[in-house]
Structures are given as structure tokens and as C-alpha cells.
């Protein structure tokens, strides 16, 4: 293994952040599906896109959700029309 390969960090599979959509700041859970040329693409789940919308995702200032189980639980809340836990949402950065 080359030294450069050992130093590369793999981006998280599921991340969370807040963004402005329709003039409202909303929390988003993004499931990263591909990495092309330093850009991340995946499905964004929010109250406006509960079934997911494929978009380019932010690279910086996101919260790594750590496990697919945590992300799945949060996505299920969104799909069910329920709010994400307030303590969790307050930790999220707002991304442009």
C-alpha cells in the first residue's frame, strides 16, 4: 500500500446538515451514493423530499451519522412526517 493511499480518508456514507429551501431552514439527512472528482452525490431526505432527491452534497461542515442504522431511523422519522430531535438539529451547520 502506498503512503498516499493510507492517508486518504473515506467520506462518511450518511451525513446531516441544515440548508435553506423554499425560504425555510430545514434539516437534511443525505445518503452518499457516489464520489466523482472530489464531489459527493447522494439522496437528500427532508420534509420537502421525504422519499429522497438525488443531488450534489456538501463536503464540509456536515455531521457524520456514523452508522446506517442511525441514518435509517432519522430518514424514517422524515418519511413519517415527524420532526427530528431538537437536540440533534441544533448541532447541524447551515450549508448554502
C-alpha positions as CSV (number, residue, x, y, z in Angstrom):
1,X,0.0,0.0,0.0
2,X,1.3,3.4,-0.9
3,X,1.7,6.1,1.8
4,X,-0.8,8.4,-0.1
5,X,-3.4,5.6,0.0
6,X,-3.1,5.2,3.8
7,X,-3.5,8.9,4.4
8,X,-6.7,9.3,2.4
9,X,-9.9,9.5,4.4
10,X,-13.1,8.0,3.1
11,X,-16.0,10.4,3.3
12,X,-19.0,9.3,5.5
13,X,-21.8,7.3,3.9
14,X,-24.5,9.3,5.7
15,X,-24.3,12.9,6.8
16,X,-26.7,15.5,8.2
17,X,-26.8,19.3,7.8
18,X,-29.3,22.1,7.5
19,X,-30.0,24.1,4.3
20,X,-32.3,26.8,3.1
21,X,-35.1,25.5,0.9
22,X,-38.3,27.4,-0.1
23,X,-37.2,30.2,2.3
24,X,-37.1,27.9,5.3
25,X,-34.0,26.4,7.0
26,X,-34.6,22.6,7.1
27,X,-32.6,19.6,8.4
28,X,-31.4,17.1,5.7
29,X,-30.1,13.6,6.0
30,X,-28.0,12.7,3.0
31,X,-27.1,9.2,2.0
32,X,-23.9,9.4,-0.1
33,X,-24.1,7.2,-3.2
34,X,-21.1,8.3,-5.3
35,X,-17.9,10.4,-5.2
36,X,-16.9,11.9,-8.5
37,X,-14.0,14.3,-8.9
38,X,-14.0,15.4,-5.3
39,X,-17.8,16.0,-5.2
40,X,-20.3,13.9,-3.3
41,X,-23.7,12.9,-4.7
42,X,-26.5,11.2,-2.9
43,X,-30.1,11.2,-1.9
44,X,-31.3,14.1,0.3
45,X,-34.1,13.4,2.7
46,X,-36.0,16.3,4.2
47,X,-39.6,17.4,4.8
48,X,-39.8,18.6,1.2
49,X,-38.2,15.4,-0.2
50,X,-39.2,12.6,2.2
51,X,-38.6,9.9,-0.5
52,X,-35.2,11.4,-1.4
53,X,-33.9,13.6,-4.2
54,X,-30.6,12.9,-5.9
55,X,-28.3,16.0,-5.5
56,X,-24.8,17.1,-5.1
57,X,-24.0,17.1,-1.4
58,X,-21.8,19.4,0.7
59,X,-18.3,18.2,1.6
60,X,-17.6,20.5,4.6
61,X,-19.4,21.2,7.8
62,X,-21.6,18.2,7.8
63,X,-22.3,15.8,10.8
64,X,-21.2,12.2,10.1
65,X,-24.0,9.9,11.3
66,X,-21.7,7.0,11.9
67,X,-24.0,4.2,11.2
68,X,-26.6,3.3,8.6
69,X,-29.0,2.4,11.5
70,X,-28.9,5.9,12.9
71,X,-29.5,7.4,9.4
72,X,-32.3,4.9,8.7
73,X,-34.0,5.9,11.9
74,X,-33.8,9.6,11.1
75,X,-35.0,9.0,7.5
76,X,-38.0,7.0,8.8
77,X,-38.9,10.0,11.0
78,X,-38.8,12.3,8.0
79,X,-40.8,9.9,5.8
80,X,-43.4,9.6,8.6
81,X,-43.8,13.4,8.7
82,X,-42.3,13.7,12.1
83,X,-39.7,16.2,13.3
84,X,-36.1,15.2,14.0
85,X,-35.0,15.5,17.6
86,X,-34.4,19.2,18.5
87,X,-31.0,18.5,20.2
88,X,-29.8,16.7,17.1
89,X,-31.0,19.5,14.7
90,X,-29.3,22.2,16.9
91,X,-25.9,20.5,16.3
92,X,-26.2,20.8,12.5
93,X,-24.5,23.5,10.5
94,X,-26.4,25.5,7.9
95,X,-25.0,24.9,4.4
96,X,-25.6,27.2,1.5
